[in-house]
Amino acid sequence: MAVADESLNDLLGGDDNSPDTTQKRSMPQDGKSCAKRTCLRHYDQVQHQALNAMGHSGIRTCSLESLWAMMEKGHKGAVHCSNPCFKELYRQTIGLSQMCETLQVALEQLVNSKEAEAIFEKTFFAKIKAEALSLLSHVRCLNVGPRASSQGNVTYARAAQERGDPAVVEVSAKAVYVFLNKEGSLLRALLCFLGGGGSYYVASVAEKSARAWLSVRSLDEEAFKAVAMARDQPGSSASSSKMDSRDDITILTGWEV
């Protein structure tokens, strides 16, 4: 089976007139179209929008310019796919904090990973870990975290005094800025490699969910082979036009849908 050639543009909604990417949206009773969201939810963010459940994503190969264009364009539900796209400074502050939050989670996992120490060559990993540790305290400083507002929304914008000494914030901002503009960063290369356009993540989830399927449904080797072979047998439910029916899915997978 050929691998689908999907660009980041496709993952972010593609052409507004494309029949393949049209998304149904609820309509108000007056028949007018719904306004796009300006308060971005997690699934509006570019990290989510660029993730494809089958592992195909253009995020690794797209240019910074094309990525920014997609972020600004938004999708059918939101005006933008990232808070830095808004003109308001406080929204850019939110975006910076969210970016630092994701970096913080990844770096903390990396520097404390026993698997990484076992997988990577010792000298190479020492360089990666040193770069990660030098950045970690600064992304922690700029990750001011969520706070519930009086309206129940989540905002990442806090006053400088709530984050500590403004001079410390300035130092951290400079450090993160230098990292983002650093050429030849081993840490960035590793994040890109491990990210894999989401392919490693979705493959890991798919593989583990398959093991859960075998374990919980008690499929032995013969039952597993029967599922695999049924797909290409003429007249089988797997190859028929009724494959999407509830009964066929339940028969082949054991799931009630």
N, C-alpha and C positions, 0 to 999 in steps of 0.2 A: 504493500500500500504506500503510495506516495505521501510524503510529509507535506502538510499544508503550508503554503507560502503566505504567512500572515504578517503584515507590517504593523508597526505600532499604531498607525492611523486606523487600521481595522480594529485593533483592540480598544481604541478609544472612541469607537462609534462610527468611524469611516465617513463616507459621503452621506450627508443628511438625506439624500434621495435614494440611497442604496436600499433595495428591498431586503438584502441579507442582514442589514444592521438596524432595521427599523425596530424600535422598542415601543411596546404599548405603555401608555401613560394614562393615568386616571384623568377623566375630564370632569370639570365642575358642572353642576346642573344647568348653568346658563349656556353651556356649549362652548365657552371660550377655552382656549388652551391654557394649561397651567404655567405659571411663571417658573423659571428655573431657580433652583436654590442658590442662595448666596452664602448661607451658613453650611459649610461643607461637612458632610458626614465621612466616616472613615472609608466607606466604599466609594466615595467620590474622589478620593485621593489618587494621584497618579500611580502610587505603588500597587493599588488594587486594580485600577483600570488597565494597567499594562500586564497584569497576570492572566495567563491563559491556562485553563484547567488541563489542556492537553500538552502543555509545555512549550507551545510556540509563542514567541514574543519577539518583537523588534527592538526591545529596549537595549540590547547589547550592541547593536550595530547602528542605531540611529544617531544622527549628529545632535549636538547640544541645541542647535538652532531648530531642528525639526521637533525635538522633544519639547522645547519651550513653546513652539507653535501649538502643539497638541495640548499642552497644559493650559494655555490661554484659551483655546477653543472650547474646552470643557466637553460636556456631553449633553444628551437630551434632558438630563435631570438637573444639571448644575452648570453655572456660568463658567466656572473654571475647574481644573483638576488639581489645584494646589493654591494654598493661601498666599504665597509670594506673588502670584499673578494679580492680586488686588492692589490698587493704588494706595489704599490706606496703610499707614505705617504700622498700626496695631495688628493688621491682618498679616503683614510681613513678619512681624514679631512672632505671631502664632506659628507661621510656617517654619521659621528658623527653629523654634522650640520643638516642633514636631519632628523635623529632620534630625535634630540632636537626640531626641528620644530614641528614634530607631537606631541611630549609630551607637548610642549608649548600650542598648540591649544587645546588639551584635558584638560590640567590643568586649563587654563583660563576659559574654558567653565564650568568646574566642580566648581571652587571656586565662580563663579558668577551665578550659577544655582539656581533659586528659586524652580524648580522642585525637585532638590536633597534635599534641606532643608525640603521640604514637605514629601518626600518619606522616607528618612532615619531617624532612631532614632537619637535624638539630640546629645547625647554624642558620639555616633559612628561617626556621620558626622563631629563633631568638631575635632576628631582625624584625620580623613581623610583630612579635609581641612587644618589643621595645617601642615601635612606632605606635602601636595601639595604646600602650600604657601612657605614652607622652600626650596622646590626644584625649584619653578617657576623662581626665579631670575637667577638661575644658568643655566637652560636650555635656558633662553632668552639670556644670555651672550654667550653661545656656539652655538646658532643658528645665524650664521652670515648672513644667508639669501642669496637668489639668486642674481647673478649679470651677466648681459649680457656681453659676451666677444666680441672681435673684429670679431670673426667668427659667432656671433649670437647664440652661444651655451650658456647654463646656467651653471655657476660654483659657488660652495659654498665656494671655497677656497679663503681667503683673507689674506693679510699680518696682522701680529699681531697688528701693530700700527693702523690699520683700525678698529680693534675690541676693542681698548682701552688699558688700562694698562695690560701688560702681567702678572703681579702679580695677578690681578683680575681674569684673564682667568685661571690661575693656581688654584686659590681657587675654582672656579666654576667646573673645571675639576675634582678636588678631590671630591667635593660634589656629582657630578653625578656618579662618579666611586663608591663611598660609597653606593649610592642608588641602583645601579645595582647589587651590591654584598650583599645587606642587606637581611638577613633572616627574614621572617615573616612580610614583609611590607604590611600594610593594603591597602596602595595606589595601590601597584602592584596587590593585590588580587582583588581590586575593578575594576581595568582596565581589568583584565582577565575576571571578571564576566560580566562587561558591554560590553566587546568585544564579548564574547560568540562565538568566532570563526567566527564572522561576521553574526551569525544567527539573532541577535536582529536588526542589521542594515537592512539586506535584508528583514526581516519580517516587519519592520517599513515602508520601501519603498513600499513593496508589498501591505500592508494594506492601505497606503495613496493613492497609484495608483488605488486600487480597489474603494476607495471612489470617486476619480476623475472620474473613469469610470461610476459609478452610477450617479454622479452629472451631468457631461457634456452630457452623453448620455440619461439622464432622465429615467433610468431604475427603474420601480417600483418593488414592492415585487414580483408580479406575473411574471414579465419578468425575474427577477433574478432567481426565482425558475425554470422557463422554461429552462434557460441556464443550471442550475445544473442538472435537470432531463434528458435533451437531451443527456447527455454524455453516459448514460447506456442504452438508448433505442435501441433495435435491429433495424438496418437499418437506424439509424439516421446519419446525417452527422458527428456528433461528434464521433460516434463509428466506422465509416467507414474508409477504407484505404485512403480516399480522404481528411482526416481531415486537412492535411497540405496545401491544395489548398488555393489560395487567396480568392475564393468565400466563402468557409466554414469559414475561419477566420473572414471575414468581416461580415458574417451572425451572428456568435456567439458573436463577440466582438464589432462590430461597427467600427473597425479600417480598414482603407484602407492600404494594404501592397503591 
